[in-house]
Amino acid sequence: MDKMKINQYVSFSNIIQGFWRAKDWQWTPQQLNRYLNELVERGITTMDHADIYGSYSCEGIFGEALKLSPQLRDQIEIVTKCGIILPSNPFHESSGHRYDHSKEHIIQSVDRSLQNLQVEQLDSLLIHRPSPLMDPNEVTEAIKALVKQGKVKSFGVSNFNKSEYDLLSKCLVCDKLHITLNQLEVSPYTLDAIENGTINHMYKDDVKIMSWSPMAGGKLFNLEDEKSARIMAVLSPLAQKYNVTSNGIIIAWLNKHPASLMPVLGTHKIERIDEAINGLKVSLTDQEWFDIYTASLGHDIP
Ligand SMILES: NC(=O)c1ccc[n+]([C@@H]2O[C@H](COP(=O)([O-])OP(=O)(O)OC[C@H]3O[C@@H](n4cnc5c(N)ncnc54)[C@H](OP(=O)(O)O)[C@@H]3O)[C@@H](O)[C@H]2O)c1
């Protein structure tokens, strides 16, 4: 599988595996280890995490599985996120649900993630969500320290719109740091980042896009959902035409975007991973791409 260059130190696989749901899989470390090996055999080497996934448990589950094949560490790229405090957090005395983008929290969170993942370094750290209280100077100080300590090889954001990105980016650049990634919700079901110009803004600055929930978290396959039914009515014949599954067509649709969106898959079924990989070989026509787009919009383009 082709790789996408993120910066001079890091490249990602064009399809990424996410671990948000890893607690629900209820796998033993051996089972997860086997899945990791199967992913890497297929060229899927980039693994997406967040400190809070599985109520702060998924990084640890992953770390235990990785420990069983230490040689895998050099073959994969690990992304994690920080900045959200959940009421279930075991580290803060004050409970509640909020964002914390202070230097102290970012650094502590990275240290815990490294410990849980049982690795020395993150290939990428993302700020999970923008906060109305974000002080870009504090974030910059934290990232500067983490890069200097060799704990973080690249830095990015998630769910940031244009102005939130601009605010942080301007501050980071003064310290010769860059936002290299923005992880956004993008799928044939969820077009907001395409419609509101966020993706164009990132493309202009060569910021790479990771598209989370590319299958809309499974909602696209629920035909009781009217919008999904509309989209699926277009996807299914295309799947037949190109001899792939609907999952494959969704990947082909994302892959056709000029900004080269990297889907972050949430499946735990290796056959669905193969279906996604097969989708990379499909070149949809412009008309086919627009047919899916307008099925999602629910009306024709002007
Ligand atoms: N930055 C953020 O704010 C943010 C937010 C959410 C997620 N994420 C990242 O994005 C990753 C992926 O999110 P996601 O899990 O929502 O991704 P997704 O790939 O859109 O959805 C995965 C879900 O869809 C199901 N599915 C896939 N193909 C299917 C099919 N043909 N029929 C029925 N069900 C199907 C999967 O079930 P099976 O496992 O049974 O295949 C799984 O439950 C997360 O793990 C996380 O890393 C980031």
The ligand as an ORCA input file, in Angstrom:
! r2SCAN-3c Opt
* xyz 0 1
  N     -11.190     12.425     15.974
  C     -12.392     12.106     16.403
  O     -13.101     12.934     17.017
  C     -12.914     10.731     16.145
  C     -14.262     10.418     16.408
  C     -14.698      9.116     16.137
  C     -13.806      8.175     15.614
  N     -12.497      8.501     15.408
  C     -11.520      7.528     14.864
  O     -12.073      6.933     13.698
  C     -12.045      5.520     13.860
  C     -13.136      4.894     13.082
  O     -14.418      5.312     13.539
  P     -15.648      4.352     13.344
  O     -15.443      3.109     14.124
  O     -16.881      5.123     13.559
  O     -15.440      3.999     11.773
  P     -16.329      3.343     10.654
  O     -15.387      2.511      9.846
  O     -17.116      4.404      9.977
  O     -17.384      2.415     11.402
  C     -17.018      1.183     11.958
  C     -18.276      0.458     12.360
  O     -19.036      0.158     11.187
  C     -19.291     -1.241     11.143
  N     -19.292     -1.663      9.720
  C     -18.314     -1.506      8.805
  N     -18.694     -2.058      7.621
  C     -19.936     -2.568      7.803
  C     -20.855     -3.259      6.952
  N     -20.572     -3.529      5.682
  N     -22.043     -3.628      7.488
  C     -22.365     -3.354      8.783
  N     -21.531     -2.716      9.638
  C     -20.317     -2.321      9.147
  C     -18.153     -1.870     11.926
  O     -18.523     -3.137     12.426
  P     -17.478     -4.395     12.376
  O     -16.401     -4.112     13.362
  O     -18.351     -5.523     12.754
  O     -16.976     -4.463     10.966
  C     -17.963     -0.858     13.038
  O     -18.907     -1.057     14.076
  C     -12.116      5.307     15.381
  O     -11.634      4.039     15.763
  C     -11.218      6.411     15.851
  O      -9.872      6.005     15.715
  C     -12.056      9.768     15.653
*
